[in-house]
Amino acid sequence: MKCKKCGSKAVINMRQHKLGLCCDHFLQWFTNQTQRFIKKYKMFEFQDRILLAVSGGKDSLALWDVIHRLGYKADGLYINLGINHDTSYSQRSMEKVKNFAHDQDLKLIIADIEEMEGASIPEAARFTLRGKDKPCSTCGITKRHVMNHIARQGEYDVLATGHNLDDEVAVLFGNTINWQMGYLLRQHPVLESSPKGFIRKVKPFFRFYERETAAYAFLRGIDYIHDECPFAVGAKTIYYKEMLNQMESKRPGLKLNFYLSFLRAKEEGYFAELRAMHAEDFNLCETCGQPTSAPKQCAYCRTWERTRIAKSAIK
Amino acid sequence: MKCKKCGSKAVINMRQHKLGLCCDHFLQWFTNQTQRFIKKYKMFEFQDRILLAVSGGKDSLALWDVIHRLGYKADGLYINLGINHDTSYSQRSMEKVKNFAHDQDLKLIIADIEEMEGASIPEAARFTLRGKDKPCSTCGITKRHVMNHIARQGEYDVLATGHNLDDEVAVLFGNTINWQMGYLLRQHPVLESSPKGFIRKVKPFFRFYERETAAYAFLRGIDYIHDECPFAVGAKTIYYKEMLNQMESKRPGLKLNFYLSFLRAKEEGYFAELRAMHAEDFNLCETCGQPTSAPKQCAYCRTWERTRIAKSAIK
């Protein structure tokens, strides 16, 4: 396989684009494509202040690298979830993020859940029984809350995350297999801010396959954490990714087409916004003031209040 | 595994219903469920004249058997497509249908494509290049046309087909993976008649898994053709069925839930009928007078006219 641009040996073959590229041309292509997606989907401008959620994995660090190179101003936000049993997962991923920020001279904000709320994610899950044996739902609630809170507090224009196409397609697949129309209506690479206080959210990598973001991180020599979160084992999205990869290998481009044709159907107005949440459907949480669909206290404040009560009771 | 009703040895375990049944109770359950679906989805009444498309396979013969036992009046329609190279597929399946109708003393109409149009399905596909190496698209056009034509000519109230849940779910999956909204809008177990001349169409077995219709046919001793059409090898729907069965085995009920939640989303009005075809979008074919979305001649008449011209040219 030869590079389509220069004829030298290709390091990657992207079957869905029928495109093989050498190292240099792949890095160039990847960077240009990111810029193209940012513009095409009107994600942000050069003067915008971007908050980028970084986990220490390949996607978010690659995204930080690319948008920094493209000349955008993005500060990083690392949320220390305290997932440290067995593998020191949080500890090690935080190190990767810190090193990257330090080497590139980028501003990094660290939000430490244990410092903020007095307990770690696994503890909260255990004490509140939310998620039973898995803390994934507590973790999701917490990350969404903290990202929004810090983005607003820091007066950022937009919150960016490193989700790639495989992530997005797995979620889309899960929502479709159950026809969860509420979620389908809300799934989009650009979510506008809401008057009640949700920050604008964008996913500049949503059209890249996972292996492309991995290739970018690898070829740039970015030092990232390779393991998945230890709680992700057996997650439905991982299973859906396997199914989709199986289909992709039979029909290259299937994943991209699945997602893009979904966006097209939405743009063309085929989904009726019957139950989409509107600003007036949201309340402001009595405790933290962030928007919530709950009547009084948001899920985040409820979860962590219960955790603190339960934790102090067993002391 | 024991029968849930009587405690004797179960012959089938339907994991999606957590229901194991012995032979007698399964046959009873299957028959009662069919009656329930017919009523719930308002498919037809006892006084209606039903035309049932029978292929000689397990589904359509099982359906004929069940609705006959339930006391409905259904005549059979067998379409002889002339697919006889190698395996005499059409010949053998027609024999099964004829024997069944004879044994049960049921009225059978046979439509012979070669007699009607002067060529077989494989010839038409070859001469018109529609479908290139596969005649499936020609076959689909032809069957739909002939079923509608004969149902109207015979003044039937409704056309029934033996499609089971696996069939429906595979089509739904294929339409969803490409977000073909036009097809998604039209997919339903009951399609009302249209003023321009489409007969009402129903699928009473749409909630049964394929293995259930097979079990019914087997346990009733129905003699049906076991092979798939020789042209079906490698068809996308067969591949989708495999994928869905893989997921079903991990999560029993996934297939049923996928289809029922889709119907629910439609009923709740989540799909905007932007491009659904309305009566005024249809013309009447200049040649046969049946409704068509084409401006002058319908796809059926075009295909078979071309076939006759091509066939006579090489004689």
Interface residues (C-beta under 8 A of the other chain):
Chain A: T176 I177 N178 W179 Q180 M181 L185 Y239 M243 Q246 M247 K250 L254 N257 F258 S261 F262 R264 A265 E268 G269 Y270 F271 A272 L274 R275
Chain B: T176 I177 N178 W179 Q180 M181 L185 Y239 M243 Q246 M247 K250 L254 N257 F258 S261 F262 R264 A265 E268 G269 Y270 F271 A272 L274 R275
